[in-house]
Amino acid sequence: MEGNYLFTSESVSEGHPDKVCDIISDTVLDLCLSKDPQARVACETMTTTNRTVLAGELRVPESCMQSNGKQLSTDFKHEIEGAVRQAVKNIGYEQDGYHWNNMVVENHLHGQSPDIAMGVDAGDNKDEGAGDQGIMFGYACRDTDVLMPAAIHYSHKILQSLAEARHSGEASILGPDSKSQITLEHVNGQPVKATSVVVSTQHIEQASQEEIKELVRKHVISVLPDGWMCEENRFFVNPTGNFVVGGPDGDSGLTGRKIIVDTYGGSSPHGGGAFSGKDPTKVDRSAAYISRYMAKNVVAANLAEKCTIQLSYAIGVSEPLSLYVNTNNTGKISDQELSNILRKEVDLTPSGIRSKLGLNNSIYTPSASYGHFGRIPDEIVRGSFSWEKTDLIDKIS
């Protein structure tokens, strides 16, 4: 977008009910990949008051399955439950309404459909196919040093800052569940300041709203660039006046309900597919990652000021059906030429994407909160956020 306008994006913390589910689903994925880098995983999670429910399909080593090959072994189900409880503990949930040790864990995961496996697996006469049909988008722009839109970038950073303070004990009055929302003023298409900031954060009952507001203010000011803080009457903290009951006890959670938070905050189109709990044969995830990788490298190579890339796939077919590039009239070369260069330099088959980005490793849990994009490669886990690398610059420049 060009001209002068306001644009808003939101983020949610690791303790938001939907994010708890994303983290659990990716925890199961990472566990399965640690058993077999070729594991197939589609794990969905639901949470509510002191209950966590897992459902979906897995293809894991025979040692993890019962003899019928359809149900998980008792030992593996116990291992999954232990990993799920540890993930919830790491988030910080030790509340009466949702406690890592006291919650009920229902595991309804089972073996993968042979029909899906037949379409995806490589055979004697065909390459490995995509795990589903669909469209995926990648995006990059010059708003921030990580080439992400400013509104979503700073929304994430505020909640990350609060979470770090909570985990360290510095902000012990806060609970795990929180949301942020920033509206930025853009002049000639460039962000210049915040016109409003909204933060809602769970807290202990004894904390006053003034105390919480001043704590949050410190973190907002430390994250936003100098001079970007909004006017006082546009700074909203816990606008309802109280936020003691939160997390899965306050609202049920589901995997995959925060797809805009996970990506570009609405600054880019979205194909509609969620990421967490899906192994990288599912192009909803892996193709979205390679799309971001290509878009980021285009902008980092100074070939454009912003770049949107779309890929599309058909289940069981290895090559993408289309590659679309749009630099919004900011490109140094034509969009068609860029498309041709990217097609030549990047293997866009599911196996090619996994190989290029190292996606068969247990790297996914860190991506389940605070955004899949705009992160630091190898952040938290070695090999994670490989799609944020800019090692394609020399090949496409």
C-alpha positions in Angstrom: 0.0 0.0 0.0 1.1 3.5 -0.8 0.0 6.9 0.5 -1.0 7.8 4.1 -3.0 5.4 6.1 -3.4 3.5 9.4 -2.7 -0.2 9.6 -3.2 -2.5 12.6 -1.8 -6.0 13.5 -2.1 -8.1 16.6 -0.1 -10.8 18.4 -0.9 -13.3 21.1 1.5 -14.8 23.7 2.6 -18.4 24.2 0.0 -18.7 26.9 -3.0 -17.7 24.8 -5.2 -20.8 24.5 -4.8 -21.2 20.8 -1.0 -20.8 21.1 -0.9 -23.4 23.8 -2.4 -25.7 21.3 0.0 -24.8 18.6 2.9 -25.4 20.9 1.6 -28.8 22.0 1.0 -29.8 18.4 4.5 -28.8 17.4 5.9 -30.6 20.5 4.3 -33.8 19.2 5.7 -33.1 15.8 9.2 -32.6 17.1 9.0 -35.8 19.2 7.9 -37.8 16.1 10.7 -36.4 14.0 13.2 -37.3 16.7 12.1 -40.9 16.2 12.2 -40.8 12.4 13.1 -37.7 10.2 10.6 -39.1 7.7 7.7 -39.2 10.2 4.3 -38.1 9.0 2.4 -36.0 11.4 -0.9 -34.2 11.4 -1.6 -33.3 15.1 -4.5 -31.2 16.2 -4.9 -30.0 19.8 -7.8 -28.6 21.8 -7.6 -27.3 25.3 -10.2 -26.2 27.9 -10.4 -26.2 31.7 -7.8 -28.7 32.9 -8.1 -30.8 29.8 -6.0 -31.2 26.7 -7.2 -33.3 23.7 -4.9 -34.6 20.9 -6.3 -35.9 17.6 -4.8 -36.6 14.2 -2.7 -39.0 12.2 0.9 -40.2 12.5 3.3 -42.4 10.6 6.1 -43.3 13.0 8.5 -46.3 13.4 6.9 -49.7 14.1 8.3 -49.6 17.6 5.9 -46.7 18.4 2.9 -48.6 17.2 0.8 -51.5 18.4 1.0 -54.7 16.4 -2.0 -53.8 14.3 -0.2 -50.8 13.0 -3.2 -48.5 13.6 -2.9 -47.5 17.2 0.0 -46.0 19.1 1.9 -48.2 21.6 1.3 -47.6 25.3 4.9 -46.6 25.8 4.8 -44.0 23.0 1.5 -42.6 24.2 3.1 -42.2 27.7 6.0 -40.4 26.0 3.7 -38.1 24.2 1.8 -37.3 27.3 5.1 -36.5 29.2 6.2 -34.1 26.4 2.8 -32.4 26.4 2.8 -31.8 30.1 6.4 -30.5 29.9 5.4 -28.1 27.2 2.6 -26.7 29.3 4.9 -26.4 32.3 7.4 -24.5 30.2 4.7 -22.0 29.2 4.0 -21.5 32.9 0.6 -23.0 33.6 0.3 -24.0 37.2 -3.2 -22.6 37.8 -6.2 -24.2 39.4 -8.1 -24.1 36.0 -5.2 -25.3 33.9 -2.2 -27.1 35.5 0.5 -29.1 33.6 0.4 -31.8 36.3 -3.3 -31.9 37.1 -4.9 -31.6 33.6 -6.4 -34.6 31.8 -4.6 -35.5 28.6 -6.7 -37.4 26.0 -4.7 -38.9 23.1 -6.7 -39.8 20.0 -3.8 -39.9 17.6 -3.6 -42.9 15.3 -1.9 -44.2 12.2 -1.9 -42.3 8.9 -4.4 -43.1 6.1 -2.7 -45.3 3.5 -4.5 -43.3 0.8 -2.7 -40.2 1.9 0.6 -42.0 2.2 0.2 -43.4 -1.3 -0.2 -39.9 -2.8 2.7 -38.4 -0.9 5.4 -41.1 -1.0 7.9 -41.4 -3.8 7.6 -44.6 -5.9 9.5 -46.3 -8.6 7.9 -44.1 -11.3 7.2 -40.9 -9.5 8.8 -38.3 -7.2 7.4 -37.5 -3.8 4.2 -35.5 -4.1 2.8 -32.7 -2.1 0.8 -33.7 1.0 -2.2 -31.6 0.0 -3.5 -29.1 -2.5 -3.5 -25.4 -1.7 -2.0 -22.0 -2.1 0.8 -20.5 0.1 2.2 -17.0 0.3 5.5 -15.4 1.3 6.2 -11.8 1.9 9.0 -9.4 2.8 9.3 -5.6 3.0 11.7 -2.9 4.3 9.7 -1.8 7.3 12.1 -3.4 9.8 15.6 -4.8 9.9 14.2 -8.4 9.7 12.3 -7.4 6.6 8.9 -7.8 8.2 5.9 -5.5 8.4 6.3 -3.2 11.4 2.9 -3.6 13.1 3.2 -7.4 13.5 6.9 -7.3 14.3 6.4 -4.9 17.2 3.3 -6.6 18.4 5.3 -9.8 18.7 8.2 -8.1 20.4 6.1 -6.5 23.1 4.7 -9.9 24.2 8.1 -11.5 24.0 9.5 -8.9 26.3 6.7 -9.4 28.8 7.1 -13.2 28.6 10.9 -12.9 29.3 10.2 -10.7 32.3 7.6 -13.2 33.6 9.8 -16.2 33.2 12.7 -14.5 34.9 10.6 -13.5 37.9 10.9 -9.8 37.2 7.2 -9.6 36.3 5.8 -12.3 38.6 2.4 -10.5 38.8 1.7 -11.5 35.2 0.1 -14.7 33.9 1.0 -16.6 30.7 -2.0 -15.4 28.6 -1.8 -12.0 26.8 -2.5 -10.2 23.6 -1.2 -7.1 21.9 -2.4 -4.9 19.1 -0.6 -1.9 17.4 -2.0 0.6 15.0 0.7 2.4 13.0 0.5 5.6 11.0 2.1 5.3 7.6 3.2 8.3 5.6 4.0 7.7 1.9 3.7 4.0 2.6 6.2 4.0 5.5 5.5 3.5 9.2 6.3 6.5 11.3 4.6 6.1 14.7 2.0 4.2 16.7 -1.4 5.9 17.0 -2.7 3.3 19.5 -1.4 0.4 21.5 -3.5 -2.3 23.2 -2.2 -4.9 25.6 -4.3 -7.3 27.6 -2.4 -9.5 30.0 -3.4 -12.0 32.6 -2.3 -11.1 36.1 -2.6 -12.3 39.7 -5.7 -11.1 41.6 -3.7 -8.9 44.0 -2.2 -6.7 41.2 -3.7 -3.3 40.6 -4.5 -2.2 37.1 -2.3 0.9 37.5 0.6 -1.4 38.5 0.0 -3.6 35.4 -0.2 -0.6 33.1 3.1 0.9 34.2 4.8 -2.4 33.9 3.5 -2.9 30.4 4.3 0.7 29.4 8.0 0.1 30.2 8.1 -2.9 27.8 6.2 -1.1 25.0 8.5 1.9 25.1 11.6 -0.3 25.1 10.4 -2.2 22.0 9.0 0.7 19.8 11.5 2.9 18.0 12.2 6.3 19.7 9.4 8.7 19.3 6.9 6.0 18.2 4.8 5.7 21.4 1.2 6.7 21.1 -0.6 9.4 23.0 -1.6 8.4 26.5 -5.4 8.4 25.8 -4.7 5.8 23.0 -2.7 3.5 25.2 -5.0 0.7 26.5 -4.0 -1.9 29.0 -6.6 -4.5 30.1 -9.4 -2.3 28.8 -12.0 -4.6 30.5 -10.5 -3.7 33.9 -9.6 -7.3 35.0 -7.9 -10.3 33.5 -7.3 -12.9 36.2 -9.0 -16.0 34.7 -7.2 -16.7 31.4 -5.6 -19.4 29.3 -7.6 -22.6 28.5 -9.6 -22.0 31.6 -10.9 -18.7 30.4 -11.4 -19.7 26.7 -11.0 -23.0 24.8 -8.1 -23.2 22.4 -7.5 -24.9 19.0 -4.5 -25.5 16.8 -4.3 -23.3 13.8 -6.7 -20.4 14.8 -4.0 -17.7 14.7 -2.8 -18.0 11.1 -2.5 -14.2 10.6 -0.6 -13.8 13.9 1.7 -16.6 12.7 2.5 -14.8 9.4 2.4 -11.2 8.4 -0.3 -9.6 10.5 -2.6 -9.0 7.5 0.0 -7.2 5.4 0.1 -10.0 2.9 -2.4 -12.4 1.5 -2.8 -15.8 3.2 -3.5 -19.1 1.6 -5.6 -20.3 4.6 -3.5 -23.2 5.8 -2.2 -23.4 9.4 1.3 -24.6 10.2 1.6 -26.1 13.7 1.4 -29.9 14.1 2.2 -30.6 10.4 5.2 -32.4 9.1 7.0 -30.7 6.1 5.4 -32.9 3.5 2.4 -30.7 4.2 3.0 -27.8 1.8 0.8 -25.6 3.9 3.8 -25.3 6.0 6.9 -26.0 4.0 5.9 -24.1 0.9 4.9 -21.1 3.0 8.4 -21.3 4.5 10.2 -21.4 1.1 7.9 -18.6 -0.1 9.1 -16.4 2.7 12.7 -17.5 2.1 12.5 -16.4 -1.6 10.7 -13.1 -0.9 13.1 -12.2 1.9 16.1 -12.9 -0.3 14.6 -10.8 -3.1 14.3 -7.8 -0.8 17.6 -8.4 0.9 19.3 -8.5 -2.5 17.9 -5.0 -3.2 15.9 -6.4 -6.1 12.7 -4.9 -4.7 11.5 -2.8 -1.7 8.7 -5.4 -1.1 7.9 -8.8 -2.5 4.9 -11.1 -2.4 5.2 -14.7 -3.6 2.5 -17.3 -4.1 3.0 -21.0 -4.7 0.3 -23.6 -5.5 0.3 -27.4 -5.3 -1.9 -30.4 -6.0 -1.8 -33.5 -3.7 0.5 -36.2 -4.9 2.1 -33.9 -7.5 5.7 -32.8 -6.8 6.2 -29.7 -8.9 4.2 -26.5 -8.0 1.4 -25.7 -10.3 2.3 -22.0 -10.2 4.8 -19.4 -9.0 3.6 -15.8 -8.8 5.9 -12.9 -7.9 4.6 -9.3 -7.2 7.0 -6.6 -6.2 4.3 -3.9 -6.2 6.2 -1.8 -8.9 9.3 -1.6 -6.7 11.4 -4.2 -8.5 14.7 -3.5 -10.2 13.8 -6.2 -12.8 10.5 -7.4 -14.0 8.4 -9.8 -11.8 8.4 -12.3 -14.6 12.2 -12.3 -14.7 12.3 -12.7 -11.0 10.0 -15.6 -11.3 12.2 -17.3 -13.9 15.3 -16.8 -11.7 13.7 -18.2 -8.6 12.4 -21.2 -10.6 15.9 -21.9 -11.8 17.7 -21.5 -8.4 15.2 -23.0 -6.0 13.9 -26.6 -6.1 10.3 -26.2 -5.2 9.3 -29.8 -4.9 8.4 -30.9 -1.4 11.6 -33.0 -1.1 13.7 -30.1 -2.5 12.2 -27.7 0.0 12.8 -30.0 2.9 16.4 -30.6 1.8 17.1 -26.9 1.2 15.7 -25.7 4.6 16.6 -28.8 6.7 12.9 -29.4 7.6 13.2 -33.0 8.6 14.7 -32.1 11.9 13.0 -31.4 15.3 13.0 -27.6 14.9 9.4 -26.6 15.1 8.3 -25.8 18.7 10.1 -22.4 18.8 8.1 -21.3 15.8 4.8 -22.0 17.4 4.7 -18.7 19.3 5.7 -15.1 18.4 5.6 -15.6 14.7 7.1 -18.0 12.2 8.8 -15.2 10.3 11.1 -12.4 11.1 13.0 -14.6 13.5 16.8 -15.3 13.9 18.1 -18.5 12.2 19.1 -21.1 14.8 17.2 -19.1 17.5 16.7 -21.4 20.5 17.1 -24.6 18.5 19.9 -25.2 16.1 18.5 -25.4 12.6 15.3 -23.6 13.4 14.1 -20.7 11.3 16.3 -21.7 8.4 13.9 -20.0 6.0 15.0 -16.7 7.4 18.5 -17.0 6.0 19.6 -14.8 3.2 22.1 -17.1 1.5 20.3 -16.9 -1.9 21.4 -13.3 -2.5 24.5 -14.1 -4.6 22.6 -16.5 -6.8 19.7 -14.2 -7.7 21.6 -10.8 -7.8 
